[in-house]
Each structure stands twice: as structure tokens, then as C-alpha cells.
Amino acid sequence: MSISFHCVSCNRKINVHDRFATRMLRCPSCDTNQRVPDRSTLPATQQATATNVIGINQDLTAIATPVIEPARVDDVVKPSTSYESGDGEYDEPTAEARSSRRSKDKGHGKEEEDLEWDITPMVDVAFLLLIFFMLTASFSIQKAIPTSAEEKEKPSRNPIQRERTDQPESFVIQIDEFNAYTVISNDGGTMDATSKQELIVVLQDLKSQLGEVSPRVIIQAHSLSLHGAVVACMDGAREAGFDSFQMQSVDEFD
């Protein structure tokens, strides 16, 4: 079945299939967009002619190209709920089906976004834990050098030097607050010296009495004595042949 009508612009006769009724088509001659009339609105003679038309003239057949125009309130046409393809017709999805499909697509995209994991914070935490355990790890400190038991049981190879008990181990030189010297020997004898030269003479006499023995010199300096007197005492003792010293600071002598 076909519908025949004339173009409103160029008055060309156009034959189209009746499924294009009430749709917008473009004229193949003048490219004018116009609406295909419904079969019920055609005159009776034109309806009869359209009914008897078996074939469609190839030269007069319009290229059915749907166009989009701004919708008008009084000219709104409800779209068809079915489409035809090469294999046959299929129903147009409803608004609910389209909204449901969009929601599913959005949900699927959200799931894909949720599956993306950023492992950068996990790597940072792993490094922080590694540094923490490295700093808090306990290390064993070797406090002594281990020795075998055999070395302890072996006798010492160094000769033991026994000190002579009949010789003095030390003697005392006192420096009072007036920077005067008093030499006290091991046997209790005292010898006074007021200067460095006198002290050297006294210490040389003491050294000649002791012989090869060189006892330690204990220098007891008063807290009010001068530092130069202490230095002079040490220099005099070295000139006399003594080389071992012990310093003591006292507030008063016995």
C-alpha cells in the first residue's frame, strides 16, 4: 500500500509507503521538508488511486529521510512504538526500560570505579613500619673480650717485681701559705727551704741518701699558696732526680 501526494513547494507527485504517514519527509527535487498526509485525510479519488497502485515509480519515489524540526504544541506527533529493520520489526523500548538501563550502566561504572585501588598509602605505611622496627631493634653490645679457660690457668710469663720494704715509697713536700717549703722524709725528719735553690740542695742530699731508689714525691700545697711555688717545687724535684709526683691541696697542715 502506498500514499500519493504532491509537494507543496514544487508540486511534484510523491509516492511513499503508508508506514510513513504523518511523518516528516524531504522532497527529492526541492529538499523541502513536509509532512506525509494520513490516508484518512486524502480525497476519496486519491484514496482509490493509492489503493490500486501496486508498484512505486522509481523516478517518483522519495528518499525517506527523517528530519528533526522544532516541536510545536499543536503539531506534536506521537512517535511510532515499533521500528523496522532488515530482519523484521522490533518494539521500541519504553521510558522505564531506558531509565532502568541507564541506572544499570551507571551502577556498573560505579562498581568499576570502586574496584580501582591506590596502593601508594600502603607502600608508605610499609616503609614507616620498616624504619620503626629498624630503630627499635635491640642490638647486643660486647662488653668484654672473651678468653679461653686455658689462658687463665697458664702461669704468667712476666717476672714479678718485689719492692724492697726497707726503702721509703714516698716522701712529702709541704708548701705553706707563705710559699715556704718543708721536706718530710719517711723516717719523720723535716728540712725547711725558703726558695727553689735551697729546696734543690735539700732534695739532692735526700737523693744521695736513698741511692738508686726513686720514691714518689707527694706535694701538699696550701690553698693560699701561689701556683708558681708549686711549679718551682716540681722543677726542683726533677733537677734533684725525682720523676714521680702526686699533688694534694689542703686547707691546713697537721
MOPE-V216298 format. One record per pair of residues at least 24 apart in sequence whose ideal C-beta (glycine too) atoms are under 8 Angstrom apart, sorted by the first residue. I is the first residue (numbers start at 0). J is the second residue. Records with the same first field share a line. If there is no record, write none. Layout:
I: J, J
//
This chain:
0: 49, 50
1: 49, 52, 55
2: 35, 36, 38, 41, 49
3: 45, 48, 49, 52
4: 35, 36, 41, 45
6: 31, 33
7: 31, 33
8: 33
11: 59
12: 59
13: 59, 60, 61
14: 52, 55, 56, 59, 60, 61
15: 60, 61, 63
16: 55, 63
18: 83
19: 63
21: 76
22: 65, 76
23: 65, 66, 68
24: 61, 63, 64, 65, 66
25: 61, 62, 64, 66
26: 61
27: 61, 62
32: 66, 68
163: 212
166: 209, 212, 214
167: 209, 212, 214
168: 214, 215
169: 214, 215, 216, 217, 245
170: 205, 214, 216, 217
171: 217, 218, 219
172: 198, 216, 217, 218, 219, 232, 236
173: 219, 221, 252
174: 218, 219, 220, 221, 224, 228, 229, 232
175: 221, 224, 252
176: 221, 222, 223, 224
178: 224, 225, 228
180: 228, 232
185: 214
195: 231, 232, 234, 235
198: 231, 232, 235
199: 235, 238, 239
202: 235, 236, 239, 240, 241
203: 239, 240
205: 239
206: 239, 240, 241
213: 240, 241, 242, 243
214: 241, 243
215: 243, 244, 245
216: 241, 243, 244, 245
217: 244, 245, 247
218: 244, 245, 246, 247
219: 247, 248, 249, 252
220: 246, 247, 248, 249
221: 248, 249, 250, 251, 252
222: 248, 249, 250
//
